[in-house]
Amino acid sequence: MKCHPCGRVVAYHGRQRRELSSLLPSAAAYLPSRDSSDPGERRAIAQEELKVSGQMALPTSPPLGLSSVANSPNPRKHRGSGGITSHARLRVRDAAYILQEREGRGVMALLTLTVPPGLEESSAARWSRICKHMLKQLSRDLKGAGLSGQIVYVSEYQESREEKYGKPVLHLHMLFAARPPRGHWAHTPQHYRGRWADCLQTVLGNVASEARFDSSENIEAVRKDCSSYLGKYMSKGTAAPGGGESGSAPAVHPSSWHGLSRDLLRAVVRGIRRWAGREASQRLSFLLGDPTVHLRFNRWVSIQGDSDRRVFIAWYGDLVDPAHPVFA
């Protein structure tokens, strides 16, 4: 069982681990006296050794990891073509929760950055580099103003703009602390607009020098739960078309739909609590004893077993209070 900082609890059966030596034939199967240049004879020798030792049999087909991608009937797709993963969604929620707890909801802001007309295709090809560059520059500006500079961002595919102009385009949502607890906002909207213009011109070069950046930014204060603020952008526009199979047309989506500052990522990883055995069973029983009080929702995960029987393999749910003492 593990509990994430945002309150997501996951319980599952651990995988049975076996020593690698127990899965391999004994050393006698590779003695020179029994060696053979014929692959069939080598397999027969190995199968005989396994049968004598009572171990598992060798597979009749080569492992999937040895197959060639070029000869595979299912070519590898571009990274990010399936949209944001469930693991990434959970990581973004954890980061937003940690930021809110550390900084306070009243100082948080959401910055939305839009690509100016004429830069749709060139920006999509280098979107990951644009996001990383903007993350570093904005973090440096925030630290210079006396703030933490920790940021979490998600990318969104703008479907409405493609329908209107016929060009696919991405835009960026960045969450961070934008002012001290009892102070003014660290930067004006014009500052963020200028930083966004500098970022695109640095990454894209001369192609962005004549672009118009009017209304390319929108900064707003966060007035409710931070994870919910980013959640609505992760539930839509994170599976852009194009760039499917490897070798096909260039993708209009990024290789990664999210990103975090380095210190924030470390805090997310350290904030995950884990239990096993009896400790995990006690906590799961505590939650299921009164789920309407302790959980916002919960769900069992099952797979199809033998004889049309469903087998439950995992459970997950969201805590009403992520800081509950039982899961601290």
Backbone bond lengths (Angstrom), bond angles and torsions (degrees), N, CA, C in turn:
res aa  C-N    CA-C-N  psi(-1)  N-CA   C-N-CA  omega(-1)  CA-C   N-CA-C  phi
1 M - - - 1.462 - - 1.523 108.57 -
2 K 1.342 115.33 143.50 1.457 120.38 174.58 1.523 109.51 -141.40
3 C 1.330 115.42 149.94 1.457 122.63 -178.70 1.526 108.33 -126.13
4 H 1.325 116.88 123.13 1.453 122.72 -179.14 1.529 110.36 -85.62
5 P 1.324 118.00 158.36 1.468 120.52 179.89 1.519 113.98 -55.83
6 C 1.332 118.50 -32.54 1.462 121.36 -178.24 1.516 112.69 -76.34
7 G 1.345 118.19 -6.64 1.454 121.42 179.26 1.506 114.58 103.49
8 R 1.315 119.67 1.87 1.464 121.81 176.45 1.539 109.13 -75.89
9 V 1.328 115.69 122.24 1.461 122.53 178.69 1.522 108.38 -109.71
10 V 1.316 116.72 132.50 1.462 122.37 -179.21 1.519 108.49 -128.31
11 A 1.332 115.87 127.94 1.472 121.74 176.53 1.520 108.53 -122.01
12 Y 1.319 116.78 136.46 1.459 120.54 -176.35 1.525 108.98 -156.58
13 H 1.317 115.43 163.10 1.461 121.44 176.50 1.526 108.53 -80.58
14 G 1.320 116.34 131.89 1.458 120.17 178.57 1.512 111.51 -71.81
15 R 1.322 115.46 150.39 1.460 120.22 178.64 1.531 110.73 -75.40
16 Q 1.338 115.12 142.38 1.457 119.36 177.09 1.527 109.20 -77.87
17 R 1.315 116.05 122.35 1.454 120.52 -177.46 1.528 110.39 -103.25
18 R 1.324 115.75 136.97 1.462 121.60 179.59 1.520 108.50 -126.89
19 E 1.333 114.32 148.81 1.455 119.13 177.78 1.528 110.02 -64.83
20 L 1.339 115.38 141.89 1.455 119.66 -179.43 1.518 111.71 -60.08
21 S 1.334 117.19 -34.82 1.467 120.37 -178.51 1.525 112.22 -62.54
22 S 1.341 117.54 -28.78 1.462 120.60 179.70 1.515 112.59 -73.83
23 L 1.327 118.02 -15.62 1.458 121.50 -179.65 1.521 112.95 -97.13
24 L 1.343 117.19 -3.43 1.456 121.05 -177.34 1.526 110.34 -109.46
25 P 1.326 117.44 151.74 1.475 119.95 175.15 1.518 110.67 -66.61
26 S 1.319 116.28 161.37 1.462 120.90 -178.62 1.516 110.68 -68.69
27 A 1.332 114.71 166.09 1.459 119.41 -177.70 1.521 112.12 -64.03
28 A 1.357 117.20 -23.30 1.469 119.77 -178.34 1.521 111.77 -64.21
29 A 1.330 117.23 -23.94 1.464 119.79 -179.31 1.517 111.94 -69.35
30 Y 1.346 116.93 -15.93 1.454 119.93 -177.40 1.525 112.16 -112.22
31 L 1.335 118.06 15.59 1.454 120.28 178.65 1.525 110.41 -67.60
32 P 1.346 117.35 143.91 1.475 119.90 -179.29 1.523 113.04 -56.84
33 S 1.343 117.25 -33.39 1.463 119.67 -178.05 1.518 111.70 -65.39
34 R 1.349 117.36 -23.25 1.454 120.05 -179.71 1.518 111.81 -108.97
35 D 1.300 116.56 10.78 1.451 119.80 -176.98 1.520 109.89 -75.36
36 S 1.328 114.70 155.90 1.451 120.35 -179.87 1.517 108.46 -151.38
37 S 1.304 116.80 147.35 1.460 121.19 176.92 1.527 112.19 -83.93
38 D 1.324 116.60 -10.11 1.463 120.93 -179.87 1.526 109.68 -87.26
39 P 1.344 119.21 120.20 1.472 120.11 179.84 1.521 113.06 -58.32
40 G 1.329 117.50 -34.37 1.465 120.13 179.01 1.513 112.02 -64.52
41 E 1.347 116.68 -41.91 1.463 120.11 178.73 1.528 110.83 -67.74
42 R 1.323 117.10 -37.00 1.457 119.49 177.27 1.530 111.05 -61.84
43 R 1.312 116.69 -42.02 1.469 119.58 178.45 1.525 110.94 -64.88
44 A 1.332 117.08 -39.82 1.459 120.12 179.40 1.525 111.04 -63.49
45 I 1.338 117.13 -39.75 1.466 120.96 177.85 1.523 110.38 -62.83
46 A 1.324 115.57 -44.78 1.459 119.30 -178.97 1.526 111.25 -66.03
47 Q 1.342 117.29 -39.76 1.460 120.57 179.09 1.533 110.53 -64.42
48 E 1.307 116.84 -37.15 1.463 120.52 178.86 1.519 111.19 -65.35
49 E 1.335 116.68 -43.20 1.456 120.12 178.46 1.523 111.25 -63.16
50 L 1.309 116.46 -40.69 1.459 120.05 179.41 1.520 111.41 -65.35
51 K 1.323 116.54 -39.58 1.459 120.08 -179.18 1.524 110.90 -66.03
52 V 1.323 116.31 -37.20 1.463 119.78 179.48 1.523 110.95 -67.94
53 S 1.342 116.04 -39.73 1.463 119.91 -177.75 1.521 112.85 -83.45
54 G 1.349 118.23 -5.48 1.464 121.00 179.19 1.506 114.38 74.81
55 Q 1.322 118.26 20.66 1.458 121.48 -179.33 1.521 110.21 -93.60
56 M 1.329 114.56 177.54 1.454 120.65 -177.82 1.522 110.89 -68.21
57 A 1.321 116.53 156.75 1.455 121.44 -179.73 1.522 110.58 -83.34
58 L 1.328 114.29 155.56 1.450 118.76 177.16 1.520 110.33 -71.12
59 P 1.330 118.75 149.37 1.454 120.19 177.84 1.522 111.65 -67.41
60 T 1.322 116.31 149.14 1.465 121.16 -179.29 1.516 111.94 -82.60
61 S 1.328 117.86 -14.68 1.461 121.67 179.22 1.523 109.04 -124.80
62 P 1.323 118.48 153.44 1.470 120.62 -178.94 1.515 110.85 -65.35
63 P 1.340 117.70 151.40 1.467 120.89 178.47 1.520 111.54 -58.98
64 L 1.328 115.33 153.28 1.457 119.71 -179.31 1.517 111.69 -63.44
65 G 1.314 115.99 -29.60 1.447 118.89 -178.61 1.511 113.94 -66.90
66 L 1.345 117.88 -16.98 1.455 121.97 -179.70 1.517 112.76 -93.84
67 S 1.313 117.60 -5.11 1.455 120.08 -178.51 1.522 110.05 -76.93
68 S 1.310 116.31 154.32 1.450 122.32 -179.39 1.522 109.88 -86.35
69 V 1.332 115.79 133.18 1.457 119.64 178.90 1.515 111.04 -64.37
70 A 1.338 115.92 -36.48 1.463 119.47 -178.30 1.522 111.55 -65.12
71 N 1.344 117.37 -33.78 1.461 121.28 -179.13 1.524 113.34 -91.58
72 S 1.325 117.38 -0.88 1.459 120.81 -177.52 1.521 110.33 -74.54
73 P 1.356 118.16 141.40 1.468 120.03 176.38 1.525 112.01 -69.88
74 N 1.336 117.88 -15.05 1.466 122.37 178.44 1.526 108.65 -120.31
75 P 1.326 117.63 85.99 1.476 119.80 -178.51 1.519 111.57 -59.18
76 R 1.313 115.82 151.69 1.454 121.59 -179.42 1.530 110.18 -67.63
77 K 1.320 115.43 135.11 1.455 120.67 179.94 1.522 110.37 -88.32
78 H 1.323 114.58 161.62 1.453 119.35 177.92 1.525 109.76 -63.82
79 R 1.307 115.42 142.66 1.450 120.24 178.50 1.533 109.71 -63.65
80 G 1.327 116.16 130.48 1.451 121.38 -179.12 1.506 114.64 92.59
81 S 1.345 118.35 -6.17 1.460 120.48 -177.08 1.526 112.10 -68.14
82 G 1.319 117.98 -21.70 1.465 120.75 179.09 1.513 113.70 -87.77
83 G 1.334 117.44 4.79 1.459 120.38 -178.62 1.517 111.16 86.39
84 I 1.307 116.25 -173.57 1.459 121.06 -178.94 1.527 109.67 -71.88
85 T 1.314 117.21 135.99 1.454 122.17 -177.03 1.530 110.65 -81.16
86 S 1.326 115.87 163.07 1.464 120.12 177.95 1.525 111.01 -63.70
87 H 1.333 116.79 -34.94 1.468 120.36 177.01 1.522 110.73 -63.50
88 A 1.329 116.86 -41.94 1.467 120.59 179.61 1.529 110.97 -68.06
89 R 1.329 117.93 -38.48 1.465 120.49 177.10 1.528 110.89 -58.95
90 L 1.320 114.83 -44.27 1.459 119.49 -179.20 1.522 111.30 -66.70
91 R 1.323 116.71 -37.44 1.466 120.30 178.32 1.524 110.99 -65.54
92 V 1.330 117.69 -39.67 1.464 120.94 177.53 1.529 110.34 -64.94
93 R 1.326 117.31 -42.18 1.465 120.49 178.08 1.522 110.98 -62.01
94 D 1.336 117.06 -42.61 1.459 120.58 177.79 1.528 111.30 -61.40
95 A 1.326 116.48 -44.21 1.462 120.24 -179.00 1.527 111.16 -64.15
96 A 1.331 117.20 -42.52 1.461 120.54 179.62 1.524 111.11 -64.19
97 Y 1.337 116.82 -39.44 1.465 120.30 179.17 1.531 111.08 -65.82
98 I 1.327 117.09 -43.50 1.463 120.38 -179.79 1.521 110.73 -64.13
99 L 1.332 117.22 -41.96 1.463 120.18 177.43 1.525 110.98 -60.55
100 Q 1.319 116.00 -43.90 1.459 119.83 -178.67 1.520 111.48 -64.40
101 E 1.341 117.05 -39.97 1.452 120.47 -179.93 1.526 111.86 -70.38
102 R 1.318 117.12 -36.55 1.461 120.38 -178.38 1.524 112.35 -76.39
103 E 1.322 116.32 -45.29 1.461 120.79 -171.28 1.525 112.90 -94.13
104 G 1.339 117.33 -31.62 1.455 120.63 -173.27 1.522 110.53 99.56
105 R 1.322 115.82 140.69 1.462 119.39 -175.21 1.524 111.85 -66.01
106 G 1.331 118.59 -30.80 1.454 121.18 -175.03 1.511 115.25 -68.80
107 V 1.345 118.10 -15.58 1.466 120.11 -177.78 1.529 111.94 -104.99
108 M 1.330 117.71 -1.66 1.453 121.02 -176.21 1.523 111.27 -81.61
109 A 1.331 115.22 147.86 1.459 121.73 178.95 1.522 109.30 -139.49
110 L 1.327 115.47 151.15 1.461 122.34 176.61 1.520 108.33 -115.23
111 L 1.318 116.16 119.40 1.459 122.66 -179.76 1.521 109.14 -104.56
112 T 1.326 116.70 122.68 1.460 122.50 177.30 1.517 108.79 -108.77
113 L 1.327 116.71 124.99 1.462 123.04 -177.49 1.524 109.36 -117.05
114 T 1.331 116.23 128.20 1.462 122.93 -175.68 1.518 109.84 -114.66
115 V 1.318 116.56 141.62 1.462 122.11 178.89 1.526 109.45 -76.19
116 P 1.338 119.13 128.88 1.465 121.47 179.17 1.531 111.56 -64.84
117 P 1.332 117.24 156.24 1.473 120.44 177.09 1.529 111.42 -58.30
118 G 1.315 115.49 140.55 1.454 121.81 -179.90 1.510 114.45 96.31
119 L 1.342 118.09 -12.17 1.464 121.59 -178.80 1.522 112.13 -112.97
120 E 1.328 117.57 15.33 1.459 120.27 -174.28 1.530 112.18 -62.34
121 E 1.324 117.18 -52.44 1.465 120.29 -174.63 1.528 111.85 -72.09
122 S 1.322 116.99 -43.93 1.467 119.82 -178.27 1.524 111.69 -66.18
123 S 1.340 117.81 -36.30 1.462 120.13 179.49 1.520 111.52 -72.61
124 A 1.342 117.85 -35.60 1.469 120.53 179.32 1.521 111.35 -63.78
125 A 1.336 117.33 -34.23 1.464 120.60 -178.96 1.520 112.13 -70.54
126 R 1.350 118.01 -23.85 1.470 121.33 -177.73 1.524 111.13 -125.20
127 W 1.313 116.08 31.69 1.461 119.51 -172.85 1.522 112.82 -64.20
128 S 1.302 118.48 -41.39 1.463 120.77 -179.51 1.522 111.10 -61.26
129 R 1.322 116.43 -41.14 1.462 119.92 178.64 1.528 110.62 -67.37
130 I 1.331 117.22 -37.33 1.464 120.89 177.78 1.525 110.53 -62.40
131 C 1.323 116.29 -45.11 1.471 120.09 -178.80 1.519 111.14 -62.92
132 K 1.320 117.42 -44.42 1.459 120.32 -179.50 1.525 111.43 -64.60
133 H 1.321 116.47 -40.87 1.462 119.60 -179.81 1.528 110.86 -66.01
134 M 1.333 116.58 -42.22 1.458 119.97 179.23 1.521 110.82 -66.56
135 L 1.322 117.24 -36.89 1.463 121.03 178.48 1.526 110.58 -61.71
136 K 1.324 117.57 -44.95 1.463 120.88 -179.16 1.522 111.56 -66.84
137 Q 1.324 116.95 -44.22 1.454 120.12 -177.93 1.526 111.66 -66.16
138 L 1.330 116.61 -44.35 1.462 119.80 -179.14 1.518 111.18 -67.82
139 S 1.323 117.62 -38.96 1.456 120.61 177.74 1.522 111.08 -62.39
140 R 1.330 116.69 -38.73 1.466 120.77 178.07 1.535 110.77 -65.57
141 D 1.327 116.72 -40.46 1.468 120.10 178.75 1.527 111.35 -64.17
142 L 1.323 116.44 -42.67 1.463 120.30 -178.14 1.527 111.16 -66.98
143 K 1.317 116.89 -40.55 1.463 119.77 177.98 1.523 110.80 -65.68
144 G 1.329 116.49 -34.97 1.455 119.46 177.12 1.520 113.04 -65.97
145 A 1.343 116.62 -23.23 1.467 121.49 177.72 1.519 112.11 -91.92
146 G 1.336 117.51 8.43 1.458 121.24 178.08 1.506 114.85 86.70
147 L 1.339 119.09 15.75 1.459 123.21 -179.87 1.524 110.02 -103.32
148 S 1.327 116.27 173.55 1.469 120.22 -175.57 1.524 112.13 -70.87
149 G 1.327 117.86 -32.79 1.456 120.89 -179.43 1.514 114.33 75.95
150 Q 1.326 117.80 12.20 1.461 121.10 178.34 1.527 109.40 -85.99
151 I 1.345 116.02 132.38 1.457 122.27 -171.69 1.522 109.47 -136.38
152 V 1.321 116.37 144.41 1.457 122.84 167.75 1.521 106.88 -127.86
153 Y 1.331 116.97 137.85 1.461 119.76 -178.05 1.524 110.70 -135.82
154 V 1.322 115.38 156.55 1.463 123.19 172.00 1.524 107.67 -134.18
155 S 1.319 116.17 148.76 1.458 122.01 176.12 1.519 109.53 -100.15
156 E 1.317 115.24 150.67 1.468 120.58 -179.41 1.521 109.42 -135.13
157 Y 1.301 115.79 137.91 1.461 122.23 176.47 1.526 108.51 -87.08
158 Q 1.331 117.10 123.56 1.453 122.65 -175.11 1.524 110.11 -87.35
159 E 1.330 115.93 91.56 1.457 120.54 -177.35 1.527 111.87 -68.36
160 S 1.332 117.06 -38.48 1.463 119.85 -177.46 1.530 111.41 -63.48
161 R 1.318 116.78 -35.45 1.466 119.66 -179.52 1.514 111.34 -71.25
162 E 1.338 117.01 -34.29 1.462 118.85 176.90 1.527 110.56 -67.98
163 E 1.337 116.81 -39.77 1.452 119.54 178.45 1.522 112.08 -63.86
164 K 1.340 116.72 -31.95 1.457 120.70 -176.61 1.521 112.04 -83.23
165 Y 1.353 116.86 -41.84 1.453 119.86 -174.38 1.527 113.45 -112.73
166 G 1.330 117.52 -9.13 1.451 120.06 178.73 1.506 115.02 77.46
167 K 1.341 117.98 16.65 1.458 121.77 -179.78 1.526 109.63 -126.43
168 P 1.324 118.10 126.64 1.470 119.91 177.88 1.513 110.91 -71.04
169 V 1.321 117.28 139.66 1.464 120.75 -177.29 1.520 109.71 -148.39
170 L 1.311 115.74 148.05 1.454 122.93 177.56 1.524 109.66 -111.08
171 H 1.321 115.91 150.96 1.452 118.45 167.97 1.519 110.37 -138.29
172 L 1.319 115.46 167.24 1.458 122.88 -162.91 1.523 110.80 -119.75
173 H 1.358 116.28 135.43 1.460 122.76 175.96 1.529 108.04 -118.33
174 M 1.331 117.22 121.19 1.454 122.54 -176.43 1.521 109.41 -121.90
175 L 1.328 116.30 129.95 1.462 123.16 -179.23 1.518 108.99 -111.59
176 F 1.357 116.78 130.95 1.461 120.61 -178.08 1.526 109.05 -164.98
177 A 1.337 115.91 167.19 1.463 121.89 173.81 1.515 108.10 -81.19
178 A 1.354 116.58 118.83 1.460 121.32 -172.15 1.517 113.36 -104.10
179 R 1.331 118.47 -1.97 1.468 119.99 178.24 1.522 109.54 -158.50
180 P 1.338 118.20 160.38 1.470 120.90 175.25 1.533 109.86 -68.49
181 P 1.346 117.46 164.34 1.464 119.98 -178.78 1.523 113.62 -56.53
182 R 1.313 118.84 -36.17 1.470 121.43 -178.66 1.535 110.52 -126.76
183 G 1.292 115.96 43.18 1.455 119.53 -178.82 1.512 112.48 -135.97
184 H 1.326 115.25 -176.29 1.454 121.71 179.66 1.531 109.80 -86.09
185 W 1.349 115.21 168.15 1.459 119.80 176.99 1.516 109.43 -62.68
186 A 1.310 116.21 137.53 1.461 121.34 -173.25 1.523 112.29 -66.54
187 H 1.346 117.53 -36.14 1.457 121.03 -175.62 1.525 109.79 -137.76
188 T 1.306 115.14 155.30 1.459 121.99 177.97 1.527 110.07 -87.43
189 P 1.332 118.03 162.85 1.475 120.01 175.21 1.530 112.38 -57.52
190 Q 1.314 117.29 -34.26 1.464 120.17 178.96 1.523 111.53 -63.96
191 H 1.337 116.54 -33.39 1.464 119.17 177.75 1.527 110.53 -64.77
192 Y 1.326 117.60 -44.82 1.456 120.68 179.19 1.527 110.72 -64.72
193 R 1.339 116.64 -36.56 1.461 119.60 177.89 1.525 110.65 -63.66
194 G 1.324 116.43 -43.80 1.455 119.76 178.79 1.514 112.82 -65.09
195 R 1.338 116.26 -39.08 1.464 119.42 178.57 1.529 110.81 -66.10
196 W 1.328 117.45 -37.04 1.467 121.79 178.33 1.532 110.07 -66.57
197 A 1.333 116.90 -41.29 1.464 120.83 177.75 1.533 110.70 -63.23
198 D 1.327 116.96 -43.38 1.467 120.46 178.45 1.523 111.16 -62.41
199 C 1.344 116.12 -38.24 1.461 120.61 -179.22 1.526 110.80 -63.93
200 L 1.318 117.20 -49.16 1.465 120.25 -178.58 1.528 111.41 -66.03
201 Q 1.323 117.29 -38.52 1.454 119.55 179.55 1.519 111.79 -69.09
202 T 1.330 117.03 -32.52 1.466 120.26 177.88 1.519 111.46 -69.33
203 V 1.333 116.58 -43.14 1.463 120.58 -176.24 1.523 112.08 -80.41
204 L 1.338 117.16 -42.51 1.464 120.89 -174.36 1.518 113.48 -90.95
205 G 1.317 117.87 -19.16 1.449 120.64 178.36 1.519 112.90 82.24
206 N 1.353 116.00 -146.01 1.465 121.51 -173.52 1.512 113.59 -64.19
207 V 1.331 117.48 -21.39 1.462 119.49 -177.44 1.524 111.47 -64.04
208 A 1.346 117.12 -22.84 1.470 121.04 -179.06 1.522 113.16 -101.13
209 S 1.325 117.56 2.61 1.461 119.86 -175.16 1.523 112.89 -70.83
210 E 1.331 118.28 -28.51 1.454 121.47 -177.75 1.528 112.49 -105.20
211 A 1.312 118.21 9.10 1.463 121.00 -179.12 1.526 110.47 -73.57
212 R 1.317 116.03 150.71 1.460 122.07 178.03 1.526 109.04 -97.27
213 F 1.325 116.66 123.82 1.454 121.78 -175.90 1.530 112.06 -104.83
214 D 1.328 117.31 20.31 1.461 120.08 176.10 1.522 109.65 -63.76
215 S 1.314 116.28 130.85 1.482 122.84 178.32 1.522 112.19 58.94
216 S 1.325 117.35 30.67 1.462 120.26 178.34 1.527 112.17 -89.20
217 E 1.359 116.82 -2.48 1.464 120.49 179.77 1.527 109.70 -133.40
218 N 1.313 115.33 153.39 1.465 121.84 175.43 1.521 107.86 -147.72
219 I 1.314 117.53 116.98 1.455 123.13 -179.66 1.522 108.53 -113.26
220 E 1.322 116.97 128.83 1.463 121.58 -178.75 1.517 110.06 -140.49
221 A 1.332 115.39 147.13 1.459 120.84 178.29 1.516 110.07 -74.40
222 V 1.314 116.91 143.12 1.466 122.34 178.01 1.526 108.21 -83.10
223 R 1.312 117.29 121.42 1.460 121.67 -175.92 1.530 113.08 -110.99
224 K 1.336 116.87 3.64 1.462 119.96 175.51 1.518 108.63 -145.24
225 D 1.307 116.94 -165.44 1.457 121.13 -175.34 1.529 111.05 -57.47
226 C 1.338 116.49 130.80 1.463 120.91 -174.96 1.525 112.30 -64.78
227 S 1.327 117.43 -41.28 1.456 119.72 -179.52 1.525 111.30 -64.33
228 S 1.338 117.26 -33.38 1.461 120.47 176.49 1.523 110.64 -68.79
229 Y 1.333 116.43 -33.87 1.456 120.85 178.94 1.525 111.02 -61.06
230 L 1.326 116.31 -45.32 1.461 119.66 179.21 1.519 111.58 -80.87
231 G 1.336 117.14 -23.65 1.451 120.56 -177.61 1.509 113.37 -61.33
232 K 1.312 117.98 -35.32 1.462 119.95 -178.08 1.524 111.36 -69.52
233 Y 1.336 117.56 -25.71 1.455 119.57 176.98 1.522 111.87 -82.66
234 M 1.336 116.87 -24.87 1.460 119.65 177.09 1.521 111.85 -80.32
235 S 1.319 117.80 -17.10 1.457 121.01 -179.49 1.515 112.64 -88.96
236 K 1.328 118.48 -3.79 1.464 121.71 178.84 1.518 109.23 -145.61
237 G 1.314 116.07 153.05 1.452 120.54 172.31 1.503 115.92 63.48
238 T 1.350 118.30 30.55 1.461 119.73 177.85 1.522 110.97 -121.58
239 A 1.312 116.88 31.57 1.466 122.44 175.69 1.519 108.11 -149.17
240 A 1.326 116.11 72.41 1.456 120.65 -176.71 1.519 110.39 -70.80
241 P 1.338 118.16 147.76 1.463 120.85 179.08 1.513 110.97 -74.88
242 G 1.335 115.66 167.14 1.456 121.46 176.45 1.510 112.06 87.68
243 G 1.340 115.71 161.05 1.461 120.85 176.21 1.496 113.14 63.68
244 G 1.323 117.23 44.23 1.454 120.56 -177.64 1.506 112.28 -76.55
245 E 1.347 116.65 -88.58 1.449 120.99 -176.12 1.520 111.00 -73.55
246 S 1.315 113.43 151.42 1.459 119.71 178.26 1.518 109.92 -62.10
247 G 1.324 116.75 132.44 1.451 120.90 -178.48 1.505 113.32 93.16
248 S 1.318 118.68 -6.61 1.450 121.39 178.89 1.524 109.83 -85.41
249 A 1.332 116.50 -163.46 1.455 120.74 -178.48 1.526 110.56 -60.66
250 P 1.334 118.21 150.51 1.468 120.96 -179.78 1.514 111.77 -56.98
251 A 1.314 116.17 143.72 1.458 121.07 -177.91 1.519 110.66 -77.22
252 V 1.339 116.14 147.84 1.459 121.17 175.56 1.515 109.64 -102.72
253 H 1.299 117.08 16.78 1.455 121.71 179.46 1.530 109.22 -122.16
254 P 1.322 117.36 157.59 1.468 119.86 179.49 1.523 110.96 -77.57
255 S 1.320 115.64 162.74 1.465 119.46 175.12 1.520 110.94 -71.70
256 S 1.336 117.54 -25.41 1.462 122.48 176.10 1.519 108.09 -136.27
257 W 1.337 116.03 134.83 1.456 120.88 -176.37 1.524 112.56 -92.52
258 H 1.304 118.87 1.57 1.458 121.15 -177.78 1.525 109.45 -147.06
259 G 1.318 115.96 169.03 1.450 121.39 177.10 1.517 111.00 -165.17
260 L 1.341 116.55 154.13 1.450 122.85 -179.10 1.515 109.69 -137.14
261 S 1.325 115.65 152.77 1.453 120.24 169.10 1.527 109.24 -63.95
262 R 1.320 116.17 152.69 1.464 120.38 -174.46 1.532 111.96 -60.96
263 D 1.328 117.52 -45.61 1.461 120.50 -179.56 1.527 111.29 -64.76
264 L 1.324 116.35 -36.10 1.459 120.18 179.47 1.520 110.78 -68.88
265 L 1.316 117.04 -38.59 1.465 120.53 177.26 1.524 110.72 -62.55
266 R 1.321 116.84 -40.93 1.466 119.84 178.24 1.521 110.89 -63.49
267 A 1.331 116.68 -39.58 1.464 120.22 178.89 1.522 111.18 -64.93
268 V 1.325 117.41 -37.14 1.468 120.87 178.48 1.526 110.47 -64.90
269 V 1.324 116.83 -45.64 1.469 120.44 -178.78 1.522 110.52 -64.74
270 R 1.342 117.28 -42.63 1.465 120.36 179.67 1.528 111.90 -69.11
271 G 1.319 117.61 -25.07 1.457 120.72 -176.25 1.509 115.08 -79.68
272 I 1.326 119.05 -6.95 1.465 121.93 179.48 1.527 109.01 -82.02
273 R 1.341 116.91 121.27 1.465 122.08 179.29 1.525 109.89 -99.69
274 R 1.321 116.08 142.10 1.462 121.08 -176.36 1.526 110.51 -129.79
275 W 1.355 115.29 144.46 1.452 122.63 174.69 1.526 108.62 -139.51
276 A 1.310 116.08 156.92 1.461 121.21 179.50 1.521 109.19 -142.05
277 G 1.318 114.77 161.59 1.461 120.91 175.00 1.514 113.85 64.23
278 R 1.331 115.14 -130.51 1.465 120.84 -175.14 1.526 111.91 -65.17
279 E 1.327 117.59 -38.47 1.461 120.39 179.82 1.531 110.93 -61.58
280 A 1.315 117.05 -40.79 1.462 120.33 178.55 1.524 111.16 -67.33
281 S 1.327 116.87 -41.25 1.473 120.64 -179.52 1.527 111.07 -64.00
282 Q 1.319 117.38 -39.98 1.460 120.87 179.80 1.527 111.35 -64.26
283 R 1.318 116.96 -41.25 1.464 119.71 -179.78 1.522 111.81 -69.94
284 L 1.327 116.50 -38.36 1.464 119.08 177.65 1.525 110.84 -66.22
285 S 1.328 117.53 -40.10 1.468 120.76 177.39 1.524 110.90 -64.37
286 F 1.328 116.57 -36.62 1.458 120.49 178.04 1.526 111.28 -62.42
287 L 1.313 117.03 -42.50 1.459 120.72 -179.35 1.524 112.33 -70.14
288 L 1.324 116.32 -46.32 1.465 120.16 -178.05 1.521 112.47 -74.05
289 G 1.338 117.18 -13.10 1.463 119.56 176.92 1.518 111.92 -67.75
290 D 1.328 117.47 -32.54 1.462 121.79 178.14 1.527 108.09 -149.55
291 P 1.345 118.61 71.86 1.467 120.76 -173.58 1.521 113.84 -67.21
292 T 1.327 118.13 -26.91 1.462 119.68 -178.66 1.522 112.33 -68.74
293 V 1.322 117.22 -21.58 1.470 121.55 -179.84 1.517 111.22 -91.29
294 H 1.326 117.47 -41.65 1.463 121.20 -171.38 1.529 113.63 -96.44
295 L 1.330 118.56 -15.86 1.460 120.22 -171.95 1.527 111.52 -126.49
296 R 1.344 114.96 141.52 1.455 119.60 171.29 1.528 110.44 -75.23
297 F 1.316 115.53 -39.71 1.460 121.71 174.39 1.527 106.97 -161.30
298 N 1.325 116.86 161.10 1.465 121.04 174.25 1.515 108.58 -152.16
299 R 1.337 115.14 155.66 1.457 119.85 -174.40 1.523 109.94 -152.28
300 W 1.320 115.86 142.57 1.455 122.23 175.02 1.526 109.40 -93.55
301 V 1.331 116.19 147.27 1.461 122.57 177.51 1.518 107.82 -112.11
302 S 1.319 117.24 127.63 1.463 121.24 -176.67 1.518 109.95 -132.94
303 I 1.328 115.29 160.29 1.458 122.69 175.47 1.522 108.52 -128.76
304 Q 1.320 115.71 164.33 1.456 120.50 -179.76 1.516 109.71 -78.43
305 G 1.332 117.10 122.78 1.450 122.00 178.46 1.522 111.96 -100.61
306 D 1.316 115.73 -161.49 1.461 120.71 178.31 1.519 110.46 -74.16
307 S 1.329 115.90 151.09 1.473 122.96 175.53 1.534 111.57 56.49
308 D 1.341 116.10 42.97 1.470 121.38 176.76 1.522 112.59 56.63
309 R 1.298 116.91 34.02 1.460 121.69 -179.47 1.521 109.72 -106.10
310 R 1.340 116.74 132.12 1.452 122.01 177.90 1.523 109.78 -83.50
311 V 1.314 116.20 132.48 1.468 122.61 -179.94 1.530 107.84 -112.13
312 F 1.323 116.65 122.48 1.458 121.66 179.32 1.525 109.39 -82.85
313 I 1.329 116.01 124.35 1.457 120.94 -175.39 1.532 112.81 -116.01
314 A 1.335 118.16 -15.27 1.470 119.45 -177.20 1.523 109.17 -160.94
315 W 1.331 114.26 168.05 1.463 122.39 177.15 1.513 108.21 -147.29
316 Y 1.336 116.99 145.62 1.458 119.46 175.63 1.526 109.76 -148.45
317 G 1.316 115.77 156.62 1.460 121.72 -179.83 1.518 110.56 -165.92
318 D 1.326 115.93 169.86 1.460 122.60 179.90 1.518 109.75 -113.01
319 L 1.336 116.49 128.26 1.452 121.59 179.03 1.528 111.37 -73.11
320 V 1.316 116.14 142.00 1.457 120.55 172.01 1.528 109.51 -65.19
321 D 1.328 116.70 -40.96 1.460 123.02 178.49 1.525 108.85 -119.36
322 P 1.336 118.68 99.41 1.478 119.72 179.92 1.513 114.32 -60.21
323 A 1.356 117.73 -20.78 1.468 121.62 179.63 1.518 111.97 -97.95
324 H 1.326 118.73 25.20 1.461 121.87 179.93 1.533 110.49 -58.68
325 P 1.322 118.67 137.09 1.478 120.40 -177.10 1.519 114.00 -57.36
326 V 1.322 118.25 -31.55 1.464 120.27 -179.07 1.520 110.94 -64.88
327 F 1.327 116.98 -27.84 1.470 120.89 -176.56 1.529 112.76 -112.87
328 A 1.326 116.40 14.48 1.466 120.20 179.64 1.525 110.47 -75.69
